[in-house]
Amino acid sequence: MKDVLESFLDRLQQATTLEHLQQSTEDLRDHYAITHVVYHWVSSVGEQYGAGTYSTEWVDRYLERGYVRVDPVVQGCLHRFHPVDWKQLDWSGRVARELLADALAHGVGNQGFSIPIRGPNGQFAVFTANHSCSDVEWARFVQGNMRDLIIIAHDFNKKALEFEGKRDLAPSTTLSPRETSALTLLAKGLSRAQAADQLDISEHTLRVYIEAARHKLGALNTTHAVARALNAGLIVL
């Protein structure tokens, strides 16, 4: 009888879409009974996307505020090859403390274990397990699951690389004028609220346009949709 890890890796190998990767993060979260599981990819040209269980509100806020530039987790993983426990990182700076407080307020757990992954041609990814618990409980969790999480992280990245190599946009892919405008404004750095105001529509209506564009582009999230639209020449800054 297969163990849980082997069964999960088998299902992961059978994944055929980015949405399947998203479901895999939810399955892992539920299996380990932790708060979040997140996979974040950055390609050699700066295109990025992610799969994970953070709330949409937190992901949007993280992107809008440019937290990736100051996030101790991202910076720590960029300079390390081994897994990183968040408690080992420097959170003493004002910006880092503000980011952490903001994250906690948006449902991110106080404990984290992040695995840096480096792929071909400058590809970089981080796989994170996150939870709310005491230091003692977290140390016990990491000690008991570190090996399996590292194996899962690298298999996750292999599957993501496989998808990326196959997902060239079809020449017939087109966006409506409103979808193009919405993605263009986000690509220029406007927040959703600012973009909706400039287009004279509600944020709800803006979200509808963004989701329609995301579906057409085969993107997992808004950031990935913007990157794919730029790379395909569907939007121009």
C-alpha positions as CSV (number, residue, x, y, z in Angstrom):
1,M,0.0,0.0,0.0
2,K,1.4,3.4,-1.0
3,D,2.2,5.9,1.7
4,V,0.8,9.4,1.7
5,L,3.9,11.0,0.2
6,E,4.1,8.6,-2.7
7,S,0.4,8.9,-3.4
8,F,0.6,12.7,-3.5
9,L,3.6,12.7,-5.8
10,D,1.8,10.3,-8.1
11,R,-1.2,12.7,-8.3
12,L,1.2,15.6,-8.8
13,Q,2.8,13.9,-11.8
14,Q,-0.6,13.5,-13.3
15,A,-1.4,17.2,-13.1
16,T,-2.1,18.8,-16.5
17,T,-3.0,22.4,-15.6
18,L,-1.8,25.2,-13.3
19,E,-5.2,24.8,-11.6
20,H,-4.2,21.3,-10.6
21,L,-1.1,22.8,-8.9
22,Q,-3.4,25.1,-7.0
23,Q,-5.5,22.2,-5.9
24,S,-2.3,20.4,-4.8
25,T,-1.4,23.2,-2.4
26,E,-4.9,23.0,-0.9
27,D,-4.5,19.2,-0.5
28,L,-1.2,19.6,1.2
29,R,-2.5,22.2,3.6
30,D,-5.3,19.9,4.6
31,H,-3.1,16.9,4.9
32,Y,-0.6,18.6,7.2
33,A,-3.3,20.5,9.0
34,I,-1.5,23.8,8.7
35,T,-2.6,27.3,7.8
36,H,-1.0,27.7,4.3
37,V,1.0,26.1,1.6
38,V,2.4,28.4,-1.1
39,Y,4.6,28.0,-4.2
40,H,6.0,31.1,-5.8
41,W,7.9,31.1,-9.1
42,V,10.1,33.8,-10.7
43,S,11.5,33.2,-14.2
44,S,14.8,34.5,-15.6
45,V,12.9,37.3,-17.3
46,G,11.0,38.3,-14.2
47,E,7.7,36.6,-15.0
48,Q,6.1,35.3,-11.8
49,Y,3.1,33.3,-10.7
50,G,2.1,31.3,-7.7
51,A,-0.2,28.7,-6.4
52,G,-1.2,28.7,-2.8
53,T,-3.7,29.2,-0.1
54,Y,-3.0,32.8,0.9
55,S,-6.2,34.9,0.6
56,T,-6.7,36.9,-2.6
57,E,-6.8,40.1,-0.5
58,W,-3.3,39.4,0.9
59,V,-1.8,38.4,-2.5
60,D,-3.2,41.6,-4.1
61,R,-1.9,43.7,-1.2
62,Y,1.5,42.1,-1.3
63,L,1.8,42.8,-5.0
64,E,0.4,46.3,-4.9
65,R,2.8,47.3,-2.1
66,G,5.8,45.7,-3.7
67,Y,6.6,43.7,-0.6
68,V,8.6,41.2,-2.7
69,R,11.5,43.8,-2.7
70,V,11.7,43.9,1.1
71,D,10.3,40.5,2.2
72,P,13.0,38.9,4.5
73,V,11.7,35.4,3.4
74,V,12.3,36.2,-0.3
75,Q,15.7,37.9,0.4
76,G,16.7,35.1,2.7
77,C,15.9,32.4,0.2
78,L,17.7,34.3,-2.6
79,H,20.9,34.1,-0.6
80,R,20.6,30.5,0.6
81,F,20.5,27.0,-0.8
82,H,19.1,25.3,2.2
83,P,15.6,25.5,3.7
84,V,14.9,28.6,5.8
85,D,12.9,28.8,9.0
86,W,11.4,32.2,9.3
87,K,12.6,32.6,12.9
88,Q,16.2,32.5,11.5
89,L,15.6,35.7,9.5
90,D,16.1,39.3,10.4
91,W,12.7,40.9,11.2
92,S,14.2,43.8,13.2
93,G,13.9,46.5,10.6
94,R,10.9,48.8,10.6
95,V,9.8,47.8,7.1
96,A,10.1,44.1,7.8
97,R,8.1,44.5,11.1
98,E,5.4,46.4,9.2
99,L,5.2,43.7,6.5
100,L,5.0,40.9,9.2
101,A,2.2,42.8,11.1
102,D,0.3,43.3,7.8
103,A,0.7,39.6,6.9
104,L,-0.5,38.4,10.3
105,A,-3.5,40.8,10.0
106,H,-4.4,39.1,6.6
107,G,-4.3,35.6,7.9
108,V,-0.7,34.6,7.4
109,G,0.6,32.4,10.2
110,N,3.4,33.4,12.5
111,Q,5.6,30.4,11.6
112,G,7.1,29.6,8.3
113,F,9.4,27.1,6.6
114,S,10.5,28.1,3.1
115,I,12.5,26.0,0.6
116,P,14.5,27.8,-2.1
117,I,14.5,26.1,-5.5
118,R,16.8,27.0,-8.4
119,G,15.9,25.8,-11.9
120,P,17.4,26.2,-15.4
121,N,18.1,29.6,-17.1
122,G,17.8,31.6,-13.9
123,Q,14.5,30.3,-12.7
124,F,13.9,30.7,-9.0
125,A,11.1,29.5,-6.8
126,V,10.1,29.3,-3.1
127,F,7.9,26.6,-1.6
128,T,6.5,27.5,1.8
129,A,4.7,25.8,4.6
130,N,3.1,28.3,7.0
131,H,1.2,28.0,10.3
132,S,0.1,29.7,13.5
133,C,1.5,27.9,16.5
134,S,4.1,28.1,19.2
135,D,7.9,27.8,18.5
136,V,8.0,24.3,20.1
137,E,5.1,23.0,18.1
138,W,6.6,24.4,14.9
139,A,10.0,22.9,15.6
140,R,8.3,19.5,16.1
141,F,6.4,19.9,12.8
142,V,9.5,20.9,10.8
143,Q,11.6,18.1,12.3
144,G,9.0,15.5,11.5
145,N,8.2,16.7,7.9
146,M,11.3,18.4,6.5
147,R,12.4,15.6,4.3
148,D,9.0,15.1,2.7
149,L,8.5,18.9,2.2
150,I,11.8,19.2,0.4
151,I,10.9,16.3,-1.9
152,I,7.5,17.8,-2.6
153,A,8.9,21.2,-3.2
154,H,11.3,20.0,-5.9
155,D,8.7,17.8,-7.6
156,F,6.3,20.7,-7.5
157,N,8.9,22.8,-9.3
158,K,9.6,20.2,-11.9
159,K,5.9,20.1,-12.8
160,A,5.7,23.9,-13.0
161,L,8.7,23.9,-15.4
162,E,7.0,21.3,-17.5
163,F,3.9,23.5,-17.8
164,E,5.8,26.6,-18.6
165,G,7.6,24.9,-21.4
166,K,4.3,23.8,-22.9
167,R,2.1,26.9,-22.4
168,D,3.0,29.1,-25.3
169,L,0.0,31.3,-26.1
170,A,-1.9,30.5,-29.3
171,P,-1.7,33.2,-32.0
172,S,-5.5,33.5,-31.9
173,T,-5.5,34.7,-28.3
174,T,-7.2,38.1,-28.1
175,L,-8.4,40.3,-25.3
176,S,-11.3,42.6,-25.3
177,P,-10.6,46.4,-25.2
178,R,-11.7,46.5,-21.5
179,E,-9.6,43.5,-20.6
180,T,-6.6,45.1,-22.3
181,S,-7.2,48.3,-20.5
182,A,-7.5,46.6,-17.1
183,L,-4.3,44.6,-17.5
184,T,-2.4,47.6,-18.9
185,L,-3.2,49.8,-15.9
186,L,-2.2,47.0,-13.5
187,A,1.0,46.5,-15.5
188,K,1.7,50.2,-15.0
189,G,1.6,49.8,-11.2
190,L,-1.9,51.0,-10.5
191,S,-3.8,49.4,-7.7
192,R,-7.2,47.7,-8.5
193,A,-9.0,50.7,-6.9
194,Q,-7.0,53.2,-9.0
195,A,-7.5,51.1,-12.2
196,A,-11.3,50.9,-11.6
197,D,-11.5,54.6,-10.9
198,Q,-9.6,55.5,-14.1
199,L,-11.9,53.2,-16.2
200,D,-14.9,54.6,-14.3
201,I,-16.1,51.2,-13.3
202,S,-16.5,49.4,-9.9
203,E,-13.8,47.2,-8.5
204,H,-16.2,44.2,-8.9
205,T,-16.6,44.9,-12.6
206,L,-12.8,45.3,-12.9
207,R,-12.3,41.9,-11.3
208,V,-14.7,40.4,-13.9
209,Y,-12.5,41.8,-16.7
210,I,-9.3,40.6,-15.0
211,E,-10.7,37.1,-14.5
212,A,-11.8,36.9,-18.1
213,A,-8.4,37.9,-19.3
214,R,-6.7,35.5,-16.9
215,H,-8.8,32.6,-18.2
216,K,-8.0,33.5,-21.9
217,L,-4.3,33.7,-21.1
218,G,-4.1,30.4,-19.2
219,A,-2.7,32.3,-16.2
220,L,-3.0,31.2,-12.6
221,N,-3.3,34.7,-11.1
222,T,-3.3,38.4,-12.0
223,T,0.4,38.8,-12.0
224,H,0.9,35.8,-14.3
225,A,-1.8,37.2,-16.6
226,V,-0.1,40.6,-16.9
227,A,3.3,38.9,-17.5
228,R,1.9,36.6,-20.2
229,A,0.0,39.5,-21.9
230,L,3.2,41.6,-22.0
231,N,5.3,38.7,-23.3
232,A,2.7,38.1,-26.1
233,G,2.5,41.7,-27.1
234,L,-1.2,41.9,-26.2
235,I,-0.6,45.0,-24.0
236,V,2.0,47.7,-24.5
237,L,3.3,50.1,-21.8
